[in-house]
Amino acid sequence: MLNTPMTKRALRLCLRAHEGQVDHSDLPYALHPIHLTEQFDCANEVCVALLHDTMEDCDISEDDLREAGMSEEVIEAVRLLTHDPNVPYLEYVRGVADNRIAKAVKIADLRHNSDLSRLESVTDRDRNRVQKYYDARVLLGDMAYEVETPVGPFKVLVNGEPWPFAVRDTSFEAFTMAWWYEDMTLDKGIPVGKPDKTYDIDVDVLPLRKGDVVVAGFDFGQQVSYGSDEHVCGKTYVKECDGVPYTLGLSVLNDEVFNWIDGVPVREGSDDYPFRLIDPDGRYEIFEEPLEHMDHAYQRTISYRVCWSTGANDRITYVVDNVATGML
């Protein structure tokens, strides 16, 4: 945590305000705001993270914050983060979105509160609460229900219904070192470019249940290439939109079945995962209780990669194919 005179005062006030309060795991509640501070390196943000629940859950007022030496930026953000129970939840979240600091802290707050591994036991009510938090994260731009491509959206469906996911724009790092391999068919040493856009998509399976089916929803046109290795399988497609051809790649984390031959699984993978890939187009089955598999981040995350380039030829197919299957 960033240590300044103001953040130290905020920490003292946080500990005093939340004294005696515990979370759902019977741990000191103050650990939650302290955890959020680790994600910020600005004094105002750290103070808001520490104090974001004090006006809502404790006997703390704006005047108390002012007397504690908090800046007006901190006080305004904490005020916006204080949910009036008479205001519908998503309406309250929309108000938070207009303030840069409040928005950043709310996203961090929602991410932490969405983590079911914090709970000693999980009920249907807990899972429903996570869905509410996911909707708020979508509203704040931290999650999405779809990624737009030039030929239509990519979605994730759970049991046929849209499911939110985290999206990372990895376009800046989307390249393949295969450019320099001696046995490549293209000229050795000549960079062949990169896709127009690349997104990595993560689905947290902890809120899901045994028996749920997770599907990649898309219409990318005609398949022109397929590749797989020990960890990833991917396909490359070409589709025309408004007279312009596009080459698109989709890859999936190939967890329970590592290799496919003509669409048939040929080797079983690790038992560490609560999900397994049941076809190479991105359909997964949750076959064990996800909450029993949360020792590592990869055990709780289904990952996809979507990328595309304008045009369609062998060179572009090579680029898209290698970026798609180079996910790990």
C-alpha positions as CSV (number, residue, x, y, z in Angstrom):
1,M,0.0,0.0,0.0
2,L,1.2,3.5,-0.8
3,N,2.2,5.3,2.4
4,T,1.6,9.0,2.6
5,P,0.4,11.1,5.6
6,M,-3.1,11.1,4.1
7,T,-3.2,7.3,3.4
8,K,-2.0,6.6,6.9
9,R,-4.8,8.7,8.3
10,A,-7.3,6.9,6.0
11,L,-5.9,3.5,7.2
12,R,-6.4,4.5,10.9
13,L,-10.0,5.6,10.2
14,C,-10.7,2.5,8.2
15,L,-9.5,0.2,11.0
16,R,-11.4,2.2,13.6
17,A,-14.6,2.3,11.5
18,H,-14.7,-1.4,10.7
19,E,-13.5,-2.5,14.2
20,G,-15.4,-5.7,15.2
21,Q,-16.9,-6.2,11.7
22,V,-16.2,-9.5,9.9
23,D,-16.9,-10.8,6.4
24,H,-18.7,-13.9,5.4
25,S,-15.6,-16.0,6.3
26,D,-15.5,-14.5,9.8
27,L,-12.3,-12.6,8.9
28,P,-11.8,-9.0,9.9
29,Y,-13.8,-6.9,7.4
30,A,-11.0,-4.3,7.1
31,L,-8.9,-6.9,5.2
32,H,-11.3,-6.2,2.2
33,P,-10.5,-2.5,1.8
34,I,-6.8,-3.1,2.5
35,H,-6.8,-5.7,-0.2
36,L,-8.2,-3.2,-2.7
37,T,-5.4,-0.7,-1.9
38,E,-2.8,-3.0,-3.4
39,Q,-4.2,-2.2,-6.8
40,F,-3.6,1.5,-6.7
41,D,-0.6,3.8,-6.6
42,C,-2.2,7.2,-6.2
43,A,-2.9,8.6,-2.7
44,N,-6.5,9.6,-3.5
45,E,-7.3,6.2,-4.9
46,V,-5.8,4.4,-1.9
47,C,-7.8,6.5,0.5
48,V,-11.0,5.9,-1.4
49,A,-10.3,2.1,-1.4
50,L,-9.7,2.2,2.3
51,L,-12.8,4.2,3.1
52,H,-15.3,3.2,0.4
53,D,-17.6,1.4,2.8
54,T,-17.3,3.6,5.8
55,M,-20.2,5.9,5.1
56,E,-22.5,3.1,4.0
57,D,-21.7,0.5,6.7
58,C,-20.3,2.6,9.6
59,D,-21.2,5.7,11.5
60,I,-18.9,7.9,9.4
61,S,-20.0,11.1,7.7
62,E,-18.5,13.4,5.1
63,D,-17.6,15.8,7.9
64,D,-15.7,13.0,9.6
65,L,-13.7,12.3,6.4
66,R,-13.0,16.0,6.1
67,E,-11.9,16.3,9.7
68,A,-9.6,13.3,9.1
69,G,-7.8,15.3,6.5
70,M,-9.2,13.6,3.4
71,S,-9.1,15.6,0.1
72,E,-12.3,16.7,-1.5
73,E,-11.7,14.3,-4.3
74,V,-11.6,11.4,-1.8
75,I,-14.8,12.6,-0.1
76,E,-16.7,13.0,-3.4
77,A,-15.7,9.5,-4.5
78,V,-16.7,7.9,-1.2
79,R,-20.0,9.7,-1.3
80,L,-20.7,8.3,-4.8
81,L,-19.7,4.8,-3.6
82,T,-22.2,5.0,-0.8
83,H,-25.3,3.1,-2.0
84,D,-28.6,4.6,-0.9
85,P,-30.9,1.6,-0.5
86,N,-33.8,3.6,-2.1
87,V,-31.8,3.8,-5.3
88,P,-31.9,0.7,-7.6
89,Y,-28.5,-1.0,-7.6
90,L,-27.6,-0.6,-11.3
91,E,-28.7,3.0,-11.2
92,Y,-26.3,3.6,-8.3
93,V,-23.5,1.9,-10.3
94,R,-24.2,4.2,-13.3
95,G,-23.6,7.2,-11.0
96,V,-20.3,5.8,-9.8
97,A,-19.2,5.4,-13.5
98,D,-19.0,9.2,-13.9
99,N,-16.2,9.6,-11.4
100,R,-12.8,8.2,-12.4
101,I,-11.6,7.3,-8.9
102,A,-15.0,6.0,-7.7
103,K,-15.2,3.8,-10.9
104,A,-11.8,2.3,-10.5
105,V,-12.4,1.5,-6.8
106,K,-15.8,0.1,-7.6
107,I,-14.4,-2.2,-10.2
108,A,-11.7,-3.5,-7.7
109,D,-14.5,-3.9,-5.1
110,L,-16.7,-5.9,-7.4
111,R,-13.9,-8.1,-8.5
112,H,-13.1,-9.0,-4.9
113,N,-16.7,-9.5,-4.0
114,S,-17.3,-11.7,-7.1
115,D,-14.6,-14.1,-5.8
116,L,-16.6,-17.0,-4.4
117,S,-13.4,-18.6,-3.1
118,R,-13.5,-16.0,-0.2
119,L,-16.5,-17.8,1.2
120,E,-16.5,-20.8,3.6
121,S,-19.5,-22.2,1.8
122,V,-21.5,-21.1,-1.2
123,T,-25.2,-21.0,-1.6
124,D,-27.5,-20.2,-4.5
125,R,-28.0,-16.8,-3.1
126,D,-24.2,-16.2,-3.3
127,R,-24.1,-17.3,-6.9
128,N,-27.1,-15.0,-7.7
129,R,-25.2,-12.1,-6.0
130,V,-22.2,-12.7,-8.2
131,Q,-24.4,-12.4,-11.3
132,K,-25.6,-9.0,-10.0
133,Y,-21.9,-8.0,-9.6
134,Y,-21.1,-9.3,-13.1
135,D,-23.9,-7.1,-14.5
136,A,-22.4,-4.1,-12.6
137,R,-18.9,-4.9,-14.0
138,V,-20.3,-5.0,-17.5
139,L,-21.9,-1.6,-16.9
140,L,-18.5,-0.3,-15.8
141,G,-16.7,-1.8,-18.8
142,D,-14.8,-4.4,-16.7
143,M,-16.7,-7.4,-18.3
144,A,-18.6,-7.9,-21.5
145,Y,-21.4,-10.1,-22.9
146,E,-19.9,-10.0,-26.3
147,V,-16.9,-8.9,-28.4
148,E,-17.6,-7.3,-31.7
149,T,-15.7,-8.5,-34.7
150,P,-16.0,-7.2,-38.3
151,V,-18.3,-10.2,-39.2
152,G,-20.4,-10.3,-36.0
153,P,-20.1,-10.8,-32.3
154,F,-18.3,-13.4,-30.3
155,K,-20.3,-14.5,-27.2
156,V,-20.1,-17.0,-24.4
157,L,-23.2,-19.0,-23.6
158,V,-23.9,-21.0,-20.5
159,N,-26.7,-23.5,-20.9
160,G,-27.8,-21.5,-23.9
161,E,-27.9,-18.1,-22.1
162,P,-25.4,-15.2,-22.5
163,W,-22.7,-15.2,-19.8
164,P,-20.4,-12.3,-19.0
165,F,-16.6,-12.6,-19.3
166,A,-13.5,-10.6,-18.7
167,V,-11.8,-9.3,-21.9
168,R,-8.1,-8.3,-22.3
169,D,-7.0,-6.4,-25.5
170,T,-3.7,-8.2,-26.2
171,S,-3.3,-6.7,-29.7
172,F,0.0,-5.1,-28.8
173,E,1.6,-8.4,-27.9
174,A,0.0,-10.6,-30.6
175,F,2.9,-11.9,-32.6
176,T,4.6,-15.3,-33.2
177,M,8.2,-16.1,-32.9
178,A,7.7,-18.7,-35.7
179,W,8.6,-15.8,-38.0
180,W,12.2,-16.8,-37.5
181,Y,12.1,-20.6,-37.8
182,E,14.2,-22.1,-40.5
183,D,11.6,-24.6,-41.6
184,M,8.8,-22.0,-42.2
185,T,7.4,-21.7,-45.7
186,L,7.7,-17.9,-45.7
187,D,11.0,-16.1,-46.2
188,K,13.2,-16.5,-43.2
189,G,13.7,-13.4,-41.2
190,I,10.8,-11.4,-42.7
191,P,8.2,-10.4,-40.2
192,V,4.8,-11.2,-41.6
193,G,2.7,-8.8,-39.6
194,K,0.1,-9.2,-36.9
195,P,-3.7,-9.3,-36.7
196,D,-5.7,-6.1,-36.6
197,K,-7.1,-7.0,-33.2
198,T,-6.6,-9.7,-30.6
199,Y,-8.6,-10.3,-27.5
200,D,-8.1,-12.8,-24.7
201,I,-11.3,-13.8,-23.0
202,D,-11.6,-15.4,-19.6
203,V,-14.6,-17.1,-18.1
204,D,-14.5,-17.7,-14.3
205,V,-16.2,-21.0,-13.7
206,L,-16.5,-20.7,-9.9
207,P,-20.1,-19.4,-10.1
208,L,-21.1,-22.3,-12.4
209,R,-22.4,-25.7,-11.3
210,K,-21.7,-29.3,-12.1
211,G,-23.5,-30.1,-15.4
212,D,-23.4,-26.6,-16.9
213,V,-22.3,-26.3,-20.5
214,V,-20.2,-23.4,-21.7
215,V,-20.2,-22.6,-25.4
216,A,-18.3,-20.2,-27.6
217,G,-21.0,-18.5,-29.7
218,F,-19.8,-17.1,-33.1
219,D,-20.3,-17.2,-36.9
220,F,-16.9,-16.7,-38.4
221,G,-17.6,-18.3,-41.8
222,Q,-15.7,-21.0,-43.6
223,Q,-12.9,-22.8,-41.8
224,V,-9.6,-22.6,-43.7
225,S,-7.0,-23.9,-41.1
226,Y,-6.8,-25.9,-37.9
227,G,-3.9,-26.3,-35.4
228,S,-3.4,-27.7,-32.0
229,D,-0.6,-28.5,-29.5
230,E,-0.4,-29.8,-25.9
231,H,-2.4,-26.8,-24.5
232,V,-4.3,-25.1,-27.3
233,C,-6.5,-25.9,-30.2
234,G,-7.6,-23.3,-32.7
235,K,-9.3,-22.8,-36.0
236,T,-9.0,-20.1,-38.6
237,Y,-11.9,-18.9,-40.7
238,V,-12.7,-16.6,-43.6
239,K,-15.9,-14.6,-43.9
240,E,-16.9,-11.7,-46.2
241,C,-18.8,-8.7,-44.8
242,D,-20.0,-5.8,-47.0
243,G,-17.7,-7.1,-49.8
244,V,-14.6,-7.2,-47.6
245,P,-13.0,-10.5,-46.7
246,Y,-11.8,-11.1,-43.1
247,T,-9.6,-13.8,-41.6
248,L,-10.5,-14.7,-38.0
249,G,-8.9,-17.0,-35.5
250,L,-10.5,-18.7,-32.5
251,S,-8.5,-20.8,-30.0
252,V,-9.5,-22.5,-26.8
253,L,-7.6,-23.7,-23.8
254,N,-7.4,-27.4,-24.5
255,D,-7.4,-28.7,-20.9
256,E,-8.9,-32.1,-20.5
257,V,-8.3,-33.4,-24.0
258,F,-4.9,-32.3,-25.3
259,N,-5.0,-33.5,-28.9
260,W,-7.6,-34.0,-31.6
261,I,-7.4,-36.0,-34.8
262,D,-10.2,-35.3,-37.3
263,G,-12.3,-34.0,-34.4
264,V,-11.8,-37.0,-32.2
265,P,-10.1,-36.7,-28.8
266,V,-7.0,-39.0,-28.6
267,R,-5.5,-38.4,-25.2
268,E,-7.0,-37.6,-21.8
269,G,-5.5,-34.7,-19.9
270,S,-5.2,-33.5,-16.3
271,D,-7.7,-34.1,-13.5
272,D,-6.9,-30.7,-12.0
273,Y,-9.7,-29.0,-13.9
274,P,-13.5,-29.0,-13.1
275,F,-14.3,-28.6,-16.8
276,R,-13.4,-30.4,-20.0
277,L,-13.4,-29.5,-23.6
278,I,-16.0,-31.7,-25.4
279,D,-15.4,-30.4,-28.9
280,P,-12.7,-28.2,-30.5
281,D,-15.1,-25.4,-31.3
282,G,-15.1,-24.3,-27.7
283,R,-17.8,-26.3,-26.0
284,Y,-17.0,-27.2,-22.4
285,E,-18.7,-29.3,-19.8
286,I,-18.5,-28.5,-16.1
287,F,-18.1,-32.1,-14.8
288,E,-17.1,-31.4,-11.2
289,E,-18.0,-28.8,-8.6
290,P,-15.8,-25.8,-9.6
291,L,-15.3,-24.7,-6.0
292,E,-13.3,-27.8,-5.3
293,H,-10.8,-26.7,-7.9
294,M,-9.5,-23.3,-6.9
295,D,-5.9,-23.9,-5.9
296,H,-4.6,-22.2,-9.0
297,A,-6.1,-19.6,-11.3
298,Y,-6.0,-21.9,-14.4
299,Q,-8.2,-24.4,-12.6
300,R,-11.0,-21.8,-12.4
301,T,-10.7,-20.2,-15.8
302,I,-11.9,-21.1,-19.3
303,S,-9.9,-19.1,-21.8
304,Y,-10.5,-18.2,-25.4
305,R,-8.6,-16.1,-27.9
306,V,-10.3,-14.2,-30.8
307,C,-8.3,-12.3,-33.4
308,W,-8.8,-11.1,-36.9
309,S,-7.2,-9.4,-39.9
310,T,-8.6,-7.6,-42.9
311,G,-8.1,-9.6,-46.1
312,A,-7.7,-13.3,-46.9
313,N,-4.6,-15.0,-48.3
314,D,-2.0,-17.5,-47.2
315,R,0.2,-14.9,-45.5
316,I,-2.7,-13.5,-43.4
317,T,-3.9,-17.0,-42.6
318,Y,-0.4,-17.9,-41.3
319,V,-0.4,-14.8,-39.1
320,V,-3.9,-15.3,-37.6
321,D,-3.4,-19.0,-37.2
322,N,-0.1,-18.6,-35.3
323,V,-1.4,-15.8,-33.1
324,A,-4.5,-17.7,-32.2
325,T,-2.7,-20.9,-31.2
326,G,0.1,-19.0,-29.5
327,M,-2.2,-18.2,-26.5
328,L,0.0,-19.9,-23.9
